[in-house]
Amino acid sequence: MSRNLAKPPEIPGPRPGRPETVAVVALGANLGDRQKTIRAAADRIARLPLVSDVRLSRLFETVALRLDGPDPEAPGYVNAVALVTTRLAPEILLGMLHAIEDENGRERRERWGDRTLDLDLIAYGDVVSDEPSLQLPHPRAAERLFVLDPWQDVDPDAELFGRGRVADLAAELHARGDG
């Protein structure tokens, strides 16, 4: 009886993956049960694969913004920002955010129109992208109090990469009456 005493082949260990990154996601809704939708969307984001933590800001009530400016006659928005710790690539995360919008009945008929749910990827660590399908940081984030106020609520020391401290950007917009 002979036995093979050769060393068994080495089994490779787990492949190194993408490091964890904190992504900033803006949430908004102005149709239906807005608060419930925002909270459910944050819970759904937390259940995505390769997401390890989601921290949600307080909910903020804001006036609807149209292409030509604020519209106090339109249904108001509830807005929040979530800090999402993830190993998902930014393109994959954005695709999953769009899928969550679709699950909530989001219709893309009109730009700047009413929405059951709007999820925008505002920042993904210090990633910069000018691709039409993935613009990071979000090109209008520094101009939107409905993004900046919730963001500084959940992270008072936040910085918008390339633009500065979120608190300073928000203070400037508040002082001018913009955003």
TORTIMI-556465 format. One record per residue: residue number from 1; residue in one letter; x, y, z of N, C-alpha, C in turn. Coordinates in nm, 2 decimals, padded with zeros to 4 digits. Example, Ala and Ser with C-alpha at 12.3 -4.5 7.8 and 13.67 -1.06 7.14 Angstrom:
<recs>
> seq, type, n_px, n_py, n_pz, ca_px, ca_py, ca_pz, c_px, c_py, c_pz
> 1, A, 01.32, -00.57, 00.78, 01.23, -00.45, 00.78, 01.32, -00.33, 00.78
> 2, S, 01.28, -00.22, 00.71, 01.37, -00.11, 00.71, 01.29, 00.00, 00.79
</recs>
This chain:
<recs>
> seq, type, n_px, n_py, n_pz, ca_px, ca_py, ca_pz, c_px, c_py, c_pz
> 1, M, 00.09, -00.12, 00.00, 00.00, 00.00, 00.00, 00.09, 00.12, 00.00
> 2, S, 00.07, 00.21, -00.10, 00.15, 00.33, -00.10, 00.07, 00.45, -00.08
> 3, R, 00.12, 00.55, -00.02, 00.05, 00.67, 00.00, 00.12, 00.79, -00.06
> 4, N, 00.05, 00.88, -00.11, 00.11, 01.00, -00.17, 00.13, 01.10, -00.06
> 5, L, 00.26, 01.12, -00.03, 00.29, 01.21, 00.08, 00.32, 01.35, 00.03
> 6, A, 00.29, 01.38, -00.10, 00.31, 01.51, -00.15, 00.22, 01.61, -00.08
> 7, K, 00.28, 01.73, -00.07, 00.20, 01.84, -00.01, 00.08, 01.87, -00.10
> 8, P, -00.03, 01.88, -00.04, -00.15, 01.92, -00.12, -00.14, 02.06, -00.18
> 9, P, -00.20, 02.09, -00.29, -00.19, 02.22, -00.35, -00.24, 02.33, -00.25
> 10, E, -00.18, 02.44, -00.26, -00.22, 02.55, -00.17, -00.34, 02.61, -00.22
> 11, I, -00.44, 02.63, -00.13, -00.56, 02.70, -00.17, -00.55, 02.85, -00.15
> 12, P, -00.57, 02.92, -00.25, -00.55, 03.07, -00.23, -00.65, 03.12, -00.13
> 13, G, -00.60, 03.23, -00.06, -00.69, 03.29, 00.04, -00.79, 03.38, -00.03
> 14, P, -00.87, 03.45, 00.05, -00.97, 03.54, -00.02, -00.90, 03.65, -00.10
> 15, R, -00.96, 03.68, -00.21, -00.90, 03.79, -00.29, -00.92, 03.92, -00.22
> 16, P, -00.82, 04.01, -00.22, -00.84, 04.14, -00.16, -00.95, 04.21, -00.24
> 17, G, -01.04, 04.27, -00.17, -01.15, 04.35, -00.23, -01.13, 04.50, -00.23
> 18, R, -01.22, 04.57, -00.28, -01.22, 04.71, -00.27, -01.23, 04.75, -00.12
> 19, P, -01.15, 04.85, -00.08, -01.15, 04.89, 00.06, -01.28, 04.96, 00.08
> 20, E, -01.32, 04.96, 00.21, -01.44, 05.03, 00.25, -01.43, 05.18, 00.22
> 21, T, -01.53, 05.24, 00.17, -01.54, 05.39, 00.14, -01.67, 05.44, 00.20
> 22, V, -01.67, 05.56, 00.24, -01.79, 05.63, 00.28, -01.85, 05.71, 00.16
> 23, A, -01.97, 05.67, 00.12, -02.04, 05.74, 00.02, -02.15, 05.82, 00.08
> 24, V, -02.17, 05.93, 00.01, -02.28, 06.03, 00.06, -02.40, 06.02, -00.04
> 25, V, -02.51, 05.98, 00.02, -02.63, 05.96, -00.06, -02.74, 06.06, -00.02
> 26, A, -02.79, 06.14, -00.11, -02.90, 06.23, -00.08, -03.03, 06.16, -00.11
> 27, L, -03.13, 06.17, -00.02, -03.26, 06.11, -00.03, -03.36, 06.22, -00.03
> 28, G, -03.46, 06.21, -00.12, -03.57, 06.30, -00.13, -03.70, 06.24, -00.18
> 29, A, -03.81, 06.29, -00.13, -03.94, 06.24, -00.18, -04.04, 06.36, -00.16
> 30, N, -04.13, 06.37, -00.26, -04.24, 06.47, -00.24, -04.38, 06.42, -00.27
> 31, L, -04.38, 06.29, -00.29, -04.51, 06.22, -00.32, -04.53, 06.10, -00.22
> 32, G, -04.65, 06.08, -00.18, -04.68, 05.96, -00.10, -04.64, 05.99, 00.05
> 33, D, -04.62, 05.89, 00.12, -04.58, 05.90, 00.26, -04.43, 05.92, 00.26
> 34, R, -04.39, 06.05, 00.25, -04.25, 06.09, 00.23, -04.16, 06.04, 00.34
> 35, Q, -04.19, 06.06, 00.46, -04.11, 06.02, 00.57, -04.09, 05.87, 00.57
> 36, K, -04.19, 05.80, 00.56, -04.19, 05.65, 00.56, -04.10, 05.60, 00.44
> 37, T, -04.12, 05.66, 00.33, -04.04, 05.63, 00.21, -03.89, 05.65, 00.23
> 38, I, -03.85, 05.76, 00.29, -03.71, 05.80, 00.31, -03.65, 05.70, 00.41
> 39, R, -03.72, 05.67, 00.52, -03.67, 05.57, 00.62, -03.66, 05.43, 00.56
> 40, A, -03.76, 05.39, 00.48, -03.75, 05.26, 00.42, -03.64, 05.25, 00.32
> 41, A, -03.62, 05.36, 00.24, -03.50, 05.36, 00.15, -03.37, 05.34, 00.22
> 42, A, -03.35, 05.41, 00.33, -03.23, 05.40, 00.41, -03.21, 05.26, 00.46
> 43, D, -03.32, 05.20, 00.50, -03.31, 05.06, 00.55, -03.28, 04.96, 00.43
> 44, R, -03.33, 04.99, 00.31, -03.30, 04.91, 00.19, -03.16, 04.93, 00.15
> 45, I, -03.10, 05.05, 00.16, -02.96, 05.07, 00.13, -02.88, 04.99, 00.23
> 46, A, -02.91, 04.99, 00.35, -02.84, 04.91, 00.45, -02.83, 04.76, 00.43
> 47, R, -02.93, 04.71, 00.35, -02.94, 04.57, 00.32, -02.87, 04.53, 00.19
> 48, L, -02.81, 04.63, 00.12, -02.74, 04.60, 00.00, -02.61, 04.52, 00.03
> 49, P, -02.57, 04.44, -00.07, -02.44, 04.36, -00.04, -02.33, 04.46, -00.03
> 50, L, -02.23, 04.42, 00.05, -02.11, 04.50, 00.07, -02.13, 04.64, 00.13
> 51, V, -02.24, 04.66, 00.19, -02.27, 04.78, 00.27, -02.27, 04.74, 00.42
> 52, S, -02.18, 04.80, 00.50, -02.17, 04.76, 00.63, -02.23, 04.86, 00.73
> 53, D, -02.26, 04.98, 00.69, -02.32, 05.08, 00.78, -02.39, 05.19, 00.71
> 54, V, -02.50, 05.23, 00.76, -02.57, 05.35, 00.70, -02.61, 05.44, 00.82
> 55, R, -02.57, 05.56, 00.81, -02.61, 05.66, 00.91, -02.69, 05.77, 00.84
> 56, L, -02.82, 05.78, 00.89, -02.91, 05.87, 00.83, -02.93, 06.00, 00.91
> 57, S, -02.93, 06.11, 00.84, -02.95, 06.24, 00.91, -03.10, 06.25, 00.96
> 58, R, -03.12, 06.36, 01.02, -03.26, 06.39, 01.05, -03.33, 06.42, 00.92
> 59, L, -03.46, 06.42, 00.92, -03.54, 06.45, 00.80, -03.57, 06.60, 00.80
> 60, F, -03.56, 06.66, 00.68, -03.57, 06.80, 00.66, -03.69, 06.83, 00.56
> 61, E, -03.77, 06.92, 00.59, -03.88, 06.96, 00.50, -03.83, 07.07, 00.41
> 62, T, -03.85, 07.06, 00.28, -03.80, 07.17, 00.19, -03.90, 07.19, 00.08
> 63, V, -03.89, 07.31, 00.02, -03.97, 07.35, -00.09, -03.92, 07.28, -00.22
> 64, A, -04.02, 07.24, -00.30, -03.98, 07.18, -00.43, -03.90, 07.27, -00.51
> 65, L, -03.80, 07.22, -00.58, -03.72, 07.30, -00.67, -03.74, 07.26, -00.81
> 66, R, -03.78, 07.35, -00.89, -03.80, 07.33, -01.04, -03.69, 07.39, -01.12
> 67, L, -03.69, 07.37, -01.25, -03.59, 07.42, -01.33, -03.57, 07.57, -01.32
> 68, D, -03.69, 07.64, -01.30, -03.68, 07.78, -01.29, -03.68, 07.84, -01.15
> 69, G, -03.66, 07.75, -01.05, -03.64, 07.79, -00.91, -03.74, 07.72, -00.82
> 70, P, -03.75, 07.77, -00.69, -03.84, 07.71, -00.59, -03.98, 07.72, -00.63
> 71, D, -04.06, 07.62, -00.60, -04.20, 07.62, -00.63, -04.28, 07.59, -00.51
> 72, P, -04.32, 07.69, -00.43, -04.40, 07.67, -00.31, -04.54, 07.61, -00.33
> 73, E, -04.59, 07.61, -00.46, -04.72, 07.55, -00.49, -04.71, 07.40, -00.51
> 74, A, -04.59, 07.35, -00.54, -04.57, 07.20, -00.55, -04.57, 07.13, -00.42
> 75, P, -04.60, 07.00, -00.42, -04.58, 06.93, -00.29, -04.44, 06.95, -00.24
> 76, G, -04.42, 06.97, -00.11, -04.29, 06.99, -00.05, -04.22, 06.85, -00.04
> 77, Y, -04.09, 06.87, -00.03, -04.00, 06.75, -00.02, -03.97, 06.72, 00.13
> 78, V, -03.94, 06.59, 00.15, -03.87, 06.55, 00.27, -03.73, 06.51, 00.22
> 79, N, -03.62, 06.56, 00.28, -03.49, 06.53, 00.24, -03.41, 06.48, 00.36
> 80, A, -03.31, 06.40, 00.32, -03.21, 06.35, 00.42, -03.08, 06.32, 00.35
> 81, V, -02.98, 06.29, 00.42, -02.85, 06.24, 00.37, -02.81, 06.12, 00.45
> 82, A, -02.77, 06.02, 00.38, -02.71, 05.90, 00.44, -02.56, 05.88, 00.41
> 83, L, -02.49, 05.85, 00.52, -02.35, 05.82, 00.50, -02.35, 05.66, 00.49
> 84, V, -02.30, 05.61, 00.38, -02.30, 05.47, 00.35, -02.16, 05.42, 00.34
> 85, T, -02.13, 05.33, 00.44, -02.00, 05.26, 00.43, -02.01, 05.14, 00.35
> 86, T, -01.93, 05.13, 00.24, -01.95, 05.03, 00.14, -01.82, 04.99, 00.07
> 87, R, -01.82, 04.87, 00.02, -01.71, 04.82, -00.07, -01.76, 04.81, -00.21
> 88, L, -01.88, 04.85, -00.24, -01.93, 04.85, -00.38, -01.86, 04.96, -00.46
> 89, A, -01.83, 04.93, -00.58, -01.78, 05.03, -00.67, -01.88, 05.14, -00.69
> 90, P, -01.84, 05.27, -00.71, -01.94, 05.38, -00.72, -02.05, 05.35, -00.83
> 91, E, -02.01, 05.30, -00.94, -02.10, 05.27, -01.05, -02.21, 05.17, -01.01
> 92, I, -02.16, 05.07, -00.94, -02.25, 04.96, -00.89, -02.35, 05.02, -00.79
> 93, L, -02.29, 05.10, -00.69, -02.38, 05.16, -00.59, -02.48, 05.25, -00.66
> 94, L, -02.45, 05.33, -00.75, -02.54, 05.41, -00.82, -02.65, 05.33, -00.89
> 95, G, -02.61, 05.22, -00.95, -02.71, 05.14, -01.02, -02.81, 05.08, -00.92
> 96, M, -02.76, 05.04, -00.80, -02.85, 04.98, -00.70, -02.94, 05.09, -00.64
> 97, L, -02.89, 05.21, -00.63, -02.97, 05.33, -00.58, -03.09, 05.35, -00.68
> 98, H, -03.06, 05.34, -00.81, -03.16, 05.36, -00.91, -03.26, 05.24, -00.90
> 99, A, -03.22, 05.12, -00.87, -03.31, 05.01, -00.86, -03.40, 05.03, -00.74
> 100, I, -03.35, 05.09, -00.63, -03.43, 05.12, -00.51, -03.54, 05.23, -00.55
> 101, E, -03.50, 05.33, -00.63, -03.59, 05.43, -00.68, -03.71, 05.36, -00.75
> 102, D, -03.67, 05.27, -00.84, -03.77, 05.19, -00.93, -03.86, 05.11, -00.84
> 103, E, -03.81, 05.05, -00.74, -03.89, 04.97, -00.64, -03.99, 05.05, -00.57
> 104, N, -03.97, 05.18, -00.56, -04.06, 05.28, -00.50, -04.14, 05.36, -00.60
> 105, G, -04.15, 05.31, -00.72, -04.24, 05.37, -00.82, -04.19, 05.49, -00.88
> 106, R, -04.06, 05.52, -00.88, -04.00, 05.64, -00.94, -04.02, 05.63, -01.09
> 107, E, -04.07, 05.74, -01.14, -04.09, 05.76, -01.29, -04.01, 05.87, -01.33
> 108, R, -03.94, 05.85, -01.44, -03.85, 05.96, -01.49, -03.91, 06.02, -01.62
> 109, R, -04.02, 06.08, -01.60, -04.09, 06.14, -01.72, -04.05, 06.29, -01.73
> 110, E, -04.02, 06.35, -01.62, -03.99, 06.50, -01.63, -03.87, 06.53, -01.54
> 111, R, -03.77, 06.59, -01.60, -03.66, 06.64, -01.51, -03.71, 06.75, -01.42
> 112, W, -03.67, 06.74, -01.29, -03.71, 06.83, -01.19, -03.86, 06.81, -01.15
> 113, G, -03.92, 06.70, -01.18, -04.06, 06.68, -01.15, -04.07, 06.62, -01.01
> 114, D, -04.20, 06.59, -00.98, -04.23, 06.53, -00.85, -04.18, 06.39, -00.85
> 115, R, -04.15, 06.34, -00.73, -04.09, 06.21, -00.72, -04.13, 06.13, -00.59
> 116, T, -04.16, 06.00, -00.61, -04.18, 05.92, -00.50, -04.06, 05.90, -00.42
> 117, L, -03.94, 05.89, -00.49, -03.81, 05.88, -00.42, -03.70, 05.92, -00.52
> 118, D, -03.61, 06.00, -00.47, -03.49, 06.04, -00.54, -03.37, 06.01, -00.46
> 119, L, -03.28, 05.93, -00.52, -03.15, 05.90, -00.45, -03.04, 05.94, -00.54
> 120, D, -02.96, 06.03, -00.49, -02.84, 06.08, -00.56, -02.72, 06.05, -00.49
> 121, L, -02.62, 06.00, -00.56, -02.49, 05.97, -00.51, -02.41, 06.10, -00.52
> 122, I, -02.39, 06.16, -00.40, -02.33, 06.30, -00.39, -02.18, 06.29, -00.39
> 123, A, -02.12, 06.19, -00.32, -01.98, 06.18, -00.31, -01.95, 06.03, -00.28
> 124, Y, -01.83, 05.99, -00.32, -01.78, 05.86, -00.29, -01.63, 05.87, -00.25
> 125, G, -01.61, 05.89, -00.12, -01.47, 05.92, -00.08, -01.42, 06.04, -00.15
> 126, D, -01.30, 06.03, -00.20, -01.24, 06.14, -00.28, -01.24, 06.11, -00.43
> 127, V, -01.33, 06.02, -00.47, -01.33, 05.99, -00.62, -01.39, 06.11, -00.69
> 128, V, -01.32, 06.13, -00.80, -01.37, 06.24, -00.90, -01.40, 06.17, -01.03
> 129, S, -01.51, 06.20, -01.08, -01.55, 06.14, -01.21, -01.63, 06.24, -01.29
> 130, D, -01.60, 06.26, -01.42, -01.67, 06.35, -01.51, -01.75, 06.27, -01.61
> 131, E, -01.76, 06.14, -01.59, -01.84, 06.06, -01.69, -01.98, 06.10, -01.68
> 132, P, -02.05, 06.11, -01.80, -02.19, 06.15, -01.80, -02.28, 06.06, -01.71
> 133, S, -02.24, 05.93, -01.70, -02.33, 05.84, -01.61, -02.28, 05.84, -01.47
> 134, L, -02.17, 05.90, -01.43, -02.12, 05.91, -01.30, -02.04, 06.03, -01.27
> 135, Q, -02.11, 06.14, -01.22, -02.04, 06.26, -01.19, -02.02, 06.27, -01.04
> 136, L, -01.89, 06.27, -01.00, -01.86, 06.28, -00.86, -01.75, 06.38, -00.84
> 137, P, -01.76, 06.46, -00.73, -01.88, 06.47, -00.65, -01.99, 06.53, -00.74
> 138, H, -02.11, 06.52, -00.69, -02.23, 06.56, -00.76, -02.21, 06.71, -00.80
> 139, P, -02.22, 06.75, -00.93, -02.19, 06.88, -00.97, -02.27, 07.00, -00.91
> 140, R, -02.39, 06.97, -00.85, -02.47, 07.08, -00.79, -02.48, 07.07, -00.64
> 141, A, -02.41, 06.98, -00.58, -02.42, 06.95, -00.44, -02.39, 07.08, -00.36
> 142, A, -02.29, 07.16, -00.40, -02.25, 07.28, -00.32, -02.35, 07.39, -00.33
> 143, E, -02.45, 07.37, -00.42, -02.55, 07.47, -00.44, -02.69, 07.44, -00.38
> 144, R, -02.70, 07.33, -00.31, -02.82, 07.27, -00.26, -02.83, 07.26, -00.11
> 145, L, -02.91, 07.35, -00.05, -02.92, 07.34, 00.10, -02.99, 07.21, 00.14
> 146, F, -03.08, 07.15, 00.05, -03.14, 07.03, 00.08, -03.05, 06.91, 00.08
> 147, V, -02.93, 06.93, 00.04, -02.82, 06.83, 00.05, -02.73, 06.87, 00.16
> 148, L, -02.68, 07.00, 00.17, -02.58, 07.04, 00.26, -02.63, 07.04, 00.41
> 149, D, -02.75, 07.09, 00.43, -02.80, 07.09, 00.57, -02.81, 06.95, 00.63
> 150, P, -02.88, 06.85, 00.56, -02.88, 06.72, 00.62, -02.74, 06.65, 00.63
> 151, W, -02.65, 06.68, 00.53, -02.52, 06.63, 00.53, -02.44, 06.68, 00.66
> 152, Q, -02.45, 06.80, 00.69, -02.38, 06.85, 00.81, -02.45, 06.81, 00.93
> 153, D, -02.58, 06.77, 00.93, -02.65, 06.72, 01.04, -02.59, 06.58, 01.08
> 154, V, -02.56, 06.50, 00.98, -02.52, 06.36, 01.01, -02.36, 06.36, 01.02
> 155, D, -02.29, 06.46, 00.97, -02.15, 06.47, 00.98, -02.10, 06.62, 00.99
> 156, P, -02.10, 06.67, 01.11, -02.07, 06.82, 01.12, -01.93, 06.86, 01.06
> 157, D, -01.84, 06.76, 01.05, -01.71, 06.79, 01.00, -01.69, 06.76, 00.85
> 158, A, -01.80, 06.73, 00.78, -01.79, 06.68, 00.64, -01.73, 06.79, 00.55
> 159, E, -01.66, 06.73, 00.45, -01.61, 06.82, 00.34, -01.65, 06.76, 00.21
> 160, L, -01.69, 06.86, 00.12, -01.72, 06.82, -00.02, -01.59, 06.83, -00.09
> 161, F, -01.54, 06.72, -00.14, -01.41, 06.71, -00.20, -01.40, 06.82, -00.31
> 162, G, -01.29, 06.89, -00.30, -01.27, 07.00, -00.40, -01.34, 07.13, -00.38
> 163, R, -01.43, 07.13, -00.28, -01.52, 07.25, -00.26, -01.50, 07.31, -00.12
> 164, G, -01.47, 07.23, -00.02, -01.45, 07.28, 00.11, -01.55, 07.22, 00.21
> 165, R, -01.55, 07.28, 00.33, -01.63, 07.23, 00.44, -01.78, 07.25, 00.41
> 166, V, -01.86, 07.14, 00.43, -02.00, 07.15, 00.40, -02.07, 07.26, 00.49
> 167, A, -02.03, 07.27, 00.61, -02.09, 07.37, 00.70, -02.06, 07.51, 00.64
> 168, D, -01.94, 07.54, 00.59, -01.91, 07.67, 00.53, -01.99, 07.69, 00.40
> 169, L, -02.00, 07.59, 00.32, -02.08, 07.60, 00.20, -02.23, 07.63, 00.23
> 170, A, -02.28, 07.56, 00.33, -02.42, 07.59, 00.37, -02.44, 07.72, 00.43
> 171, A, -02.35, 07.77, 00.51, -02.35, 07.90, 00.57, -02.36, 08.01, 00.47
> 172, E, -02.27, 07.99, 00.36, -02.27, 08.09, 00.25, -02.40, 08.10, 00.18
> 173, L, -02.47, 07.98, 00.15, -02.60, 07.98, 00.09, -02.70, 08.04, 00.17
> 174, H, -02.70, 08.01, 00.30, -02.80, 08.06, 00.40, -02.79, 08.22, 00.40
> 175, A, -02.66, 08.26, 00.40, -02.64, 08.41, 00.41, -02.69, 08.48, 00.28
> 176, R, -02.68, 08.41, 00.17, -02.73, 08.47, 00.04, -02.87, 08.45, 00.02
> 177, G, -02.94, 08.36, 00.10, -03.08, 08.32, 00.08, -03.09, 08.23, -00.04
> 178, D, -02.99, 08.15, -00.08, -02.99, 08.06, -00.19, -03.00, 07.92, -00.14
> 179, G, -03.02, 07.83, -00.24, -03.00, 07.69, -00.22, -03.13, 07.62, -00.22
</recs>
